[in-house]
Amino acid sequence: MDLELSEDELELRDNVRRVLNAACPPSLVRSVFEGKDTGDALWERMAELYWPALGLPERFGGLGGTFVDVTIVVEELGRAVAPGPYLATVTQFVPAVCELGSETADHAERFLAPVAAGETTGTLAIAEDGRWDPAAVRAVARPAGDGWVLEGAKCSMLDADTADEAVVVARAPGTSGTAGLGAFVVSGDRLRVSARSVIDPTLRICDVALDGIDVPADRVLAEPGAPGTVDALHRVLDQATVAVAAATLGACRRIFEMTVDYAKTREQFGRPIGSFQAVKHRIADLYSIVERSTALLYFAALTVAEDDARRHEAASLAKAAAGDCQRLVVEDGLQLHGGIGMTWEYDLHLLLKRAKACEALFGSAASHRAAVAKSLHLLEDGTS
């Protein structure tokens, strides 16, 4: 397992950053914050460059890239505070269809080929009561003729108000824990969506009510109680969790870079504040935690790409590290910038808000540390 990015991966990172510098400047992000722009043009640009197709197999119109390639793109999107459905579509909806869909039913070809072409966006509906644990799902799927009827509610869904499709996780009536779980593809216009007001408006976070939604048989990815469903859901969550960690880290690294640049130019008592020992110590701490989080992130991405048995634990470690990173980087980055860090005209606050918003998605640092402790038998139970 090589933790160094290859030349091709470094070139991908540089190309993505170059495109985002031109197509997603801070002025666009600020316009989204102000409600003057939706960021749709940026998604169209991504589709033109085949970014949605990057991690998809070639037989579905994809480019056959790896999950590491996708992680690189997501990290750069976090760095740019980019709006749009890439995160929900490529790292949540696509893995759900790939892991849960039946090849005999042609689910992958039906739902993934339009994603590769940039024609369809999607999202994942699994969280309930702020938990992304499959065992915590209470939404119910009741048999109805050849199909199913979904009832219940979901929370913290990305882009549910704009997604064309959503993979909804529900369970058979009367079941609990990991028994009776299933997955269904629901058209986005069938969902009753309530958008949240969040700290970072470029992340469209929504709650959804499932009011007796009919799902025909050809949209059932996994019937409730089907063998392998729980393992497949955990594999989906691994990818989604690592991707959110990457978005968090992208914002954190940019905050760190801006803080170093500011410390080199901001003068106090006739000298740059970065020359003071106390400031040097804080910047060294920031560098250490960003690099540590980067190492854990790409270790986790590689475990997913190589289907390593450690992938679930690695995903939790990456998310926990990203959460710890954002906590220190946001606090020290803002303090070292002083008053200018909170001004609307200065770009730092856009990144601070992205880092904080990502911490709340797919489990906090504390919940993932608990999950790792549980896997090491240090806790009898843990939450996620």
Secondary structure as UniProt FT lines:
FT   HELIX           7..23
FT   HELIX           26..33
FT   TURN            34..35
FT   HELIX           40..48
FT   TURN            49..50
FT   TURN            52..55
FT   HELIX           58..60
FT   HELIX           67..80
FT   HELIX           86..88
FT   HELIX           89..93
FT   HELIX           94..100
FT   TURN            103..106
FT   HELIX           107..116
FT   TURN            117..118
FT   STRAND          122..125
FT   TURN            129..130
FT   HELIX           134..136
FT   STRAND          140..144
FT   TURN            145..146
FT   STRAND          147..158
FT   TURN            159..162
FT   STRAND          165..171
FT   TURN            173..174
FT   TURN            177..180
FT   STRAND          181..187
FT   HELIX           188..190
FT   STRAND          192..195
FT   TURN            201..202
FT   STRAND          205..215
FT   HELIX           217..219
FT   STRAND          220..222
FT   TURN            224..225
FT   TURN            227..228
FT   HELIX           229..265
FT   STRAND          267..268
FT   TURN            269..270
FT   STRAND          271..272
FT   HELIX           273..275
FT   HELIX           277..305
FT   TURN            306..307
FT   TURN            309..310
FT   HELIX           311..337
FT   HELIX           338..342
FT   TURN            344..345
FT   HELIX           348..359
FT   HELIX           365..375
FT   TURN            376..377
//
